[in-house]
């Protein structure tokens, strides 16, 4: 059974309480639950991780090479600022998908540039919690070399 890592960056632990106009009412725990269900249906295992600390996110990305078959990452605000996360993502040859709940290209100018997207196979954004579910489907195809 293939195993994926789903990483969530800073402030995503506040989902459901913060900026509902962008992120809706769903909590990170709810996203974890629907991801677990989707992975199970796709015969995949998952680990779900969130941190507000850049170094912890980097350490987790480093674990992908030896412990996982792919990574789905919502770098949150680090999307637009972290060359360190970009470098960590570049260091693994495993499939990588970036996700965002909101459409970052329809937001403030400073959110329209994703540094981390340079190191991933694809980006899914703007579909709310379904961005994660779409990413799991795409990851399943990437891992098993199926056509997208």
C-alpha positions in Angstrom: 0.0 0.0 0.0 1.4 3.4 -1.0 1.8 6.1 1.7 1.5 9.8 1.3 2.3 12.7 3.5 -0.1 15.7 3.7 1.7 18.8 5.2 -0.1 21.9 6.3 1.7 25.2 7.0 1.3 28.1 9.4 -2.1 29.2 10.7 -4.0 26.3 9.0 -4.7 25.0 12.5 -7.0 28.1 12.8 -9.2 27.0 9.9 -12.9 27.4 10.6 -12.2 30.4 12.8 -10.1 32.7 10.6 -11.0 34.6 7.4 -14.1 32.5 6.6 -14.6 34.6 3.5 -11.5 32.9 2.0 -11.3 29.6 3.9 -14.9 28.7 4.7 -16.1 27.1 7.9 -14.3 23.8 7.7 -11.7 22.9 10.3 -8.3 21.3 9.7 -9.6 18.3 11.6 -12.4 18.0 9.1 -10.0 18.2 6.2 -7.9 15.5 7.8 -11.0 13.3 8.2 -12.1 13.6 4.5 -8.5 13.1 3.4 -8.3 9.9 5.4 -11.6 8.6 3.8 -10.4 9.5 0.3 -7.0 7.8 0.9 -8.8 4.7 2.1 -10.9 4.6 -1.0 -7.8 4.9 -3.1 -6.0 2.1 -1.2 -3.4 4.6 0.2 -2.2 5.3 3.7 -1.6 8.9 4.8 0.1 10.9 7.5 -1.4 14.3 8.2 0.9 17.0 9.6 0.6 20.7 10.5 3.1 23.1 11.9 3.5 26.8 12.4 7.3 26.5 12.3 9.2 26.5 9.1 12.0 24.2 10.4 9.5 21.5 11.4 8.0 21.7 8.0 11.4 21.3 6.4 12.3 18.3 8.6 9.0 16.7 7.6 9.6 17.2 3.9 13.0 15.6 4.4 11.3 12.5 5.7 9.4 12.0 2.4 12.4 10.5 0.5 12.7 7.5 2.8 9.2 7.2 4.4 6.6 8.1 1.8 5.6 7.7 -1.8 4.5 11.3 -2.3 3.7 14.6 -0.7 0.8 16.9 -0.8 1.6 20.3 0.8 -0.3 23.4 1.6 2.6 25.7 2.6 0.1 28.5 3.5 1.9 31.8 3.9 5.3 30.2 3.3 4.2 29.6 -0.3 5.1 33.2 -1.0 8.2 33.6 1.1 10.1 30.4 1.8 13.1 29.6 -0.4 14.0 27.1 2.4 10.7 25.1 1.7 11.4 25.3 -2.0 14.8 23.9 -1.6 13.5 21.1 0.7 10.9 20.2 -1.9 13.5 20.2 -4.7 15.6 17.7 -2.6 13.1 14.9 -3.0 12.4 13.1 -6.3 9.0 11.8 -5.0 5.8 13.2 -6.5 4.7 16.5 -5.0 1.5 18.5 -5.3 0.8 21.9 -3.8 -2.7 22.7 -2.6 -4.5 25.8 -1.5 -8.0 26.2 -0.2 -8.5 29.6 -1.7 -7.5 30.7 -5.2 -4.2 32.4 -4.6 -4.3 34.0 -8.0 -7.5 35.9 -7.2 -6.1 37.3 -4.0 -3.7 40.1 -3.0 -0.8 40.7 -5.3 1.8 39.3 -2.8 -0.1 36.0 -2.7 -0.2 35.5 -6.5 3.4 34.3 -6.6 4.1 30.8 -5.4 7.8 30.2 -4.8 7.2 26.6 -3.7 5.3 25.7 -6.9 8.6 25.7 -8.8 9.4 22.3 -7.1 6.1 20.5 -7.5 4.4 18.4 -10.2 1.3 20.6 -10.0 -0.8 23.1 -8.1 -4.5 22.8 -7.1 -6.1 25.8 -5.6 -9.5 27.5 -5.2 -11.7 24.5 -4.5 -11.9 24.7 -0.7 -11.4 21.5 1.1 -11.9 19.7 -2.3 -8.5 20.9 -3.3 -7.1 18.2 -1.0 -9.4 15.5 -2.4 -8.4 16.5 -6.0 -4.7 16.3 -5.0 -5.2 12.8 -3.5 -6.7 11.7 -6.8 -3.8 13.3 -8.8 -1.2 11.8 -6.4 -2.7 8.4 -6.8 -2.2 8.7 -10.6 1.3 10.1 -10.2 2.4 7.3 -7.9 1.0 4.6 -10.1 2.1 6.3 -13.3 -1.4 6.6 -14.6 -2.4 9.2 -17.2 -3.9 12.4 -15.7 
